Amino acid sequence: AVKKVIDNYLNGLSKHNVDFAVSQISSNYSDSDGSTYDQFKSSLKKFLEEFTNISITNVKISKPDIKDNKAMLEFKYNFEAKRKTAENINGINERIAYLAKENGSWKIIGLEKVKK
């Protein structure tokens, strides 16, 4: 169930479906950049407006560490995005996802870049 949340989030991105991607995010979202749910949704919308084709491949999701109603996992994926006005971008994203069970459903409460 926890991994499915990440799958759904990434599918929302690749299908340009902001609402579906954000439906995986908790209204209590916060991260080390100080972003809240509304800021996260706003920046995701801007990103999807700027890029047309988003391809997400080679998704690897670690075994989640679940304790009670909290979970943590790492995920990694290759991406390629075509920009409407400038050069395309591509690379590998590695993230740590923090999740919590809210009203019986797992939601992402934080995303952080994996520090090397």
C-alpha positions as CSV (number, residue, x, y, z in Angstrom):
1,A,0.0,0.0,0.0
2,V,2.9,2.4,0.8
3,K,4.7,1.7,-2.5
4,K,1.5,2.2,-4.4
5,V,1.3,5.8,-3.1
6,I,4.7,6.5,-4.8
7,D,3.6,4.7,-8.0
8,N,0.5,6.9,-8.1
9,Y,2.4,10.1,-7.5
10,L,4.9,9.3,-10.3
11,N,2.0,8.3,-12.6
12,G,0.3,11.6,-11.9
13,L,3.5,13.4,-12.9
14,S,4.1,11.4,-16.1
15,K,0.4,11.8,-17.2
16,H,0.4,15.6,-16.4
17,N,-2.4,15.0,-13.9
18,V,-1.6,17.5,-11.1
19,D,-4.8,16.6,-9.1
20,F,-4.0,12.8,-9.1
21,A,-0.3,13.4,-8.2
22,V,-1.3,15.8,-5.4
23,S,-4.0,13.4,-4.1
24,Q,-1.1,11.3,-2.8
25,I,0.2,14.2,-0.8
26,S,-1.0,15.0,2.8
27,S,-2.5,18.4,3.6
28,N,0.1,18.3,6.4
29,Y,3.0,18.1,4.0
30,S,6.2,19.9,4.9
31,D,9.8,19.5,3.8
32,S,13.3,20.8,4.7
33,D,12.9,23.6,2.2
34,G,9.9,24.9,4.2
35,S,7.4,24.0,1.6
36,T,3.8,23.4,2.6
37,Y,1.1,21.4,0.7
38,D,-0.1,24.6,-1.1
39,Q,3.5,25.5,-2.1
40,F,4.2,22.0,-3.2
41,K,1.0,21.9,-5.4
42,S,1.8,25.3,-6.8
43,S,5.4,24.4,-7.8
44,L,4.2,21.1,-9.3
45,K,1.6,22.9,-11.4
46,K,4.3,25.3,-12.7
47,F,6.6,22.4,-13.5
48,L,3.9,20.6,-15.4
49,E,3.0,23.8,-17.3
50,E,6.6,24.3,-18.4
51,F,7.3,20.7,-19.5
52,T,5.2,18.8,-22.1
53,N,6.4,15.2,-22.2
54,I,7.6,13.7,-19.0
55,S,8.9,10.2,-19.2
56,I,9.6,8.3,-15.9
57,T,11.4,5.0,-16.2
58,N,13.5,2.5,-14.1
59,V,11.5,3.2,-10.9
60,K,13.1,1.5,-7.9
61,I,11.3,1.7,-4.6
62,S,13.1,0.4,-1.4
63,K,11.3,-1.8,1.1
64,P,9.4,0.6,3.4
65,D,10.3,1.0,7.0
66,I,6.9,1.1,8.7
67,K,6.3,1.8,12.3
68,D,2.7,2.2,13.4
69,N,1.1,4.9,11.2
70,K,4.4,6.2,9.9
71,A,6.6,5.0,7.0
72,M,9.8,5.9,5.3
73,L,11.2,4.6,2.0
74,E,13.7,5.6,-0.7
75,F,12.8,5.8,-4.3
76,K,14.8,6.5,-7.4
77,Y,13.8,7.0,-11.1
78,N,15.1,8.2,-14.4
79,F,13.3,11.1,-16.0
80,E,13.3,13.0,-19.2
81,A,11.2,16.1,-19.7
82,K,10.7,18.2,-22.8
83,R,10.5,21.9,-22.2
84,K,8.2,24.1,-24.2
85,T,10.7,26.9,-24.7
86,A,14.2,25.8,-23.9
87,E,16.4,22.7,-23.7
88,N,15.1,19.4,-22.3
89,I,16.1,18.1,-19.0
90,N,16.9,14.5,-17.9
91,G,18.6,12.7,-15.1
92,I,18.1,10.5,-12.1
93,N,16.0,11.6,-9.1
94,E,16.6,10.0,-5.7
95,R,14.2,10.9,-2.9
96,I,13.3,9.8,0.6
97,A,9.5,9.8,1.1
98,Y,7.9,10.1,4.6
99,L,4.4,8.9,4.8
100,A,1.7,8.8,7.4
101,K,-1.6,6.9,7.6
102,E,-4.4,9.5,7.6
103,N,-8.1,8.4,7.7
104,G,-7.0,4.9,6.8
105,S,-5.0,5.9,3.7
106,W,-1.3,6.4,3.3
107,K,-0.2,9.9,2.2
108,I,3.2,11.5,1.6
109,I,3.9,14.0,4.4
110,G,7.4,14.9,3.2
111,L,9.9,14.4,0.3
112,E,13.6,15.0,0.6
113,K,16.5,14.6,-1.8
114,V,18.9,11.7,-1.0
115,K,22.1,13.3,0.2
116,K,25.3,11.8,-1.3
